[in-house]
Amino acid sequence: MSDPREGDVEVVETTSSAKATEALAATWARRLVAAGRVPLVLQLTGALGAGKTTFVRGFVRALPGGDGVIVQSPTFALARRYLTTPPVHHLDLYRLQDSGDAGSVVELGLVDQCVDGVSFVEWPVPGTPWAAPSGSVDIEIMSPRCRRIRITLPPRSP
């Protein structure tokens, strides 16, 4: 794996189960926090059922205060906050996709929620002005048991 303290970081991994996806996310949680890459917004992309919430679950449970936390998709709530160290925000903007308007994300106060900790944004709305550096996690279904996960981090702020 690349060092998350460097500039652009892009890593592609393959997992064969939900447990392996959670373990990969846990590894990245520890590495990003240790490297001081917080605050950070990670835009989650992937088809329905690809494992986006599974990735967030592994990430949250690896952080101090996250052991045993129930992580659920925020599809109907739009946003969930996990009181880990650092805090994790999990947004699902699927219901805002039809508007295609980043202004609605701002008006709902969702951007303001993502100024500390690590924020995961499922179904991101293009053009949203995130206050923190933004990277991505793309999860591709290769087969019923196999996922290809591409993690891209922005250059580290000076």
C-alpha positions as CSV (number, residue, x, y, z in Angstrom):
1,M,0.0,0.0,0.0
2,S,1.1,3.6,-0.6
3,D,1.9,5.9,2.2
4,P,-1.2,8.1,2.9
5,R,1.1,10.9,4.0
6,E,2.4,11.4,0.4
7,G,0.7,13.3,-2.4
8,D,-1.9,11.7,-4.6
9,V,-2.6,8.1,-3.4
10,E,-4.5,5.6,-5.5
11,V,-4.7,1.9,-4.5
12,V,-6.7,-0.9,-6.0
13,E,-7.5,-3.9,-3.9
14,T,-9.8,-7.0,-4.4
15,T,-11.9,-8.5,-1.6
16,S,-13.7,-11.8,-1.6
17,S,-16.2,-11.3,1.2
18,A,-18.0,-8.6,3.3
19,K,-15.5,-9.5,6.1
20,A,-12.6,-8.9,3.8
21,T,-14.1,-5.5,2.7
22,E,-14.5,-4.5,6.4
23,A,-10.9,-5.6,7.1
24,L,-9.6,-3.5,4.2
25,A,-11.6,-0.5,5.4
26,A,-10.3,-1.0,9.0
27,T,-6.7,-0.9,7.7
28,W,-7.3,2.3,5.9
29,A,-9.0,3.9,9.0
30,R,-6.0,3.3,11.1
31,R,-3.6,4.4,8.4
32,L,-5.4,7.7,7.6
33,V,-5.8,8.7,11.2
34,A,-2.2,7.9,12.0
35,A,-1.1,9.9,9.0
36,G,-3.1,12.9,10.1
37,R,-5.3,12.8,6.9
38,V,-8.3,14.3,8.8
39,P,-10.6,16.1,8.0
40,L,-11.3,14.2,4.8
41,V,-14.4,13.6,2.6
42,L,-14.5,10.3,0.7
43,Q,-17.1,10.0,-2.0
44,L,-18.4,6.4,-2.2
45,T,-19.4,5.1,-5.6
46,G,-20.7,1.7,-6.6
47,A,-23.9,0.0,-7.7
48,L,-26.6,-0.8,-5.2
49,G,-25.4,-3.7,-3.0
50,A,-21.7,-3.2,-3.9
51,G,-20.6,-2.9,-0.3
52,K,-20.5,0.9,0.4
53,T,-22.0,0.7,3.8
54,T,-19.9,-2.5,4.5
55,F,-16.8,-0.4,3.9
56,V,-18.0,2.3,6.2
57,R,-18.8,-0.3,8.9
58,G,-15.2,-1.6,8.8
59,F,-13.8,1.9,8.9
60,V,-16.0,3.0,11.9
61,R,-15.4,-0.1,14.0
62,A,-11.6,0.2,13.6
63,L,-11.6,3.7,15.3
64,P,-11.5,4.4,19.0
65,G,-15.1,4.3,20.2
66,G,-16.3,2.3,17.2
67,D,-16.1,-1.2,18.5
68,G,-19.5,-2.8,18.2
69,V,-21.2,0.3,16.8
70,I,-24.2,-0.5,14.6
71,V,-23.5,1.0,11.1
72,Q,-26.5,1.3,8.9
73,S,-27.1,2.9,5.5
74,P,-28.4,6.4,5.9
75,T,-30.6,6.2,2.9
76,F,-33.8,7.5,4.6
77,A,-32.1,9.6,7.2
78,L,-29.7,11.2,4.7
79,A,-26.9,11.4,7.3
80,R,-25.6,9.5,10.3
81,R,-22.8,10.5,12.7
82,Y,-20.7,8.1,14.6
83,L,-19.0,9.4,17.8
84,T,-15.7,7.8,17.2
85,T,-12.3,9.4,17.4
86,P,-12.2,11.1,14.9
87,P,-15.9,11.3,14.2
88,V,-17.3,9.7,11.1
89,H,-20.2,11.2,9.1
90,H,-22.0,8.9,6.7
91,L,-24.2,10.6,4.1
92,D,-26.4,9.0,1.4
93,L,-27.5,11.4,-1.2
94,Y,-29.3,8.9,-3.4
95,R,-32.7,10.7,-2.9
96,L,-31.1,14.0,-4.0
97,Q,-29.8,12.6,-7.3
98,D,-32.8,13.7,-9.3
99,S,-32.3,17.4,-8.4
100,G,-28.6,17.1,-9.5
101,D,-28.2,20.4,-7.6
102,A,-25.3,20.8,-5.2
103,G,-27.2,23.8,-3.7
104,S,-29.7,21.4,-2.1
105,V,-26.9,19.6,-0.4
106,V,-25.7,22.9,1.0
107,E,-29.2,24.1,1.9
108,L,-29.9,20.9,3.9
109,G,-26.8,21.6,6.0
110,L,-25.1,18.4,4.9
111,V,-21.9,20.2,3.8
112,D,-21.6,21.8,7.3
113,Q,-21.7,18.4,8.9
114,C,-18.5,17.3,7.1
115,V,-16.0,19.8,8.5
116,D,-14.4,17.5,11.0
117,G,-13.5,13.9,11.1
118,V,-13.9,11.6,8.1
119,S,-17.1,11.9,5.9
120,F,-18.3,9.2,3.6
121,V,-20.7,10.4,0.9
122,E,-22.7,7.8,-1.0
123,W,-24.2,8.9,-4.3
124,P,-22.4,12.2,-4.3
125,V,-23.9,15.2,-6.1
126,P,-21.4,16.7,-8.6
127,G,-20.2,20.2,-7.7
128,T,-20.8,20.0,-4.0
129,P,-18.4,22.4,-2.3
130,W,-17.0,20.2,0.4
131,A,-15.0,22.1,3.1
132,A,-12.5,19.3,3.5
133,P,-10.1,17.7,1.0
134,S,-12.1,15.2,-1.1
135,G,-11.1,11.7,-2.3
136,S,-13.0,8.7,-3.3
137,V,-13.7,5.0,-2.7
138,D,-15.1,3.2,-5.7
139,I,-16.5,-0.3,-5.2
140,E,-17.0,-2.4,-8.3
141,I,-18.9,-5.8,-8.2
142,M,-16.7,-8.3,-10.1
143,S,-18.8,-11.4,-9.2
144,P,-21.2,-12.2,-6.4
145,R,-18.3,-12.7,-4.0
146,C,-15.6,-10.4,-5.4
147,R,-15.3,-6.7,-5.2
148,R,-12.6,-4.4,-6.7
149,I,-12.1,-1.4,-4.4
150,R,-10.2,1.7,-5.7
151,I,-9.2,4.2,-3.0
152,T,-8.1,7.7,-4.3
153,L,-6.8,10.3,-1.8
154,P,-6.2,14.0,-2.6
155,P,-2.7,15.5,-2.2
156,R,-2.0,16.3,1.4
157,S,-2.7,20.0,2.3
158,P,0.4,21.9,3.4
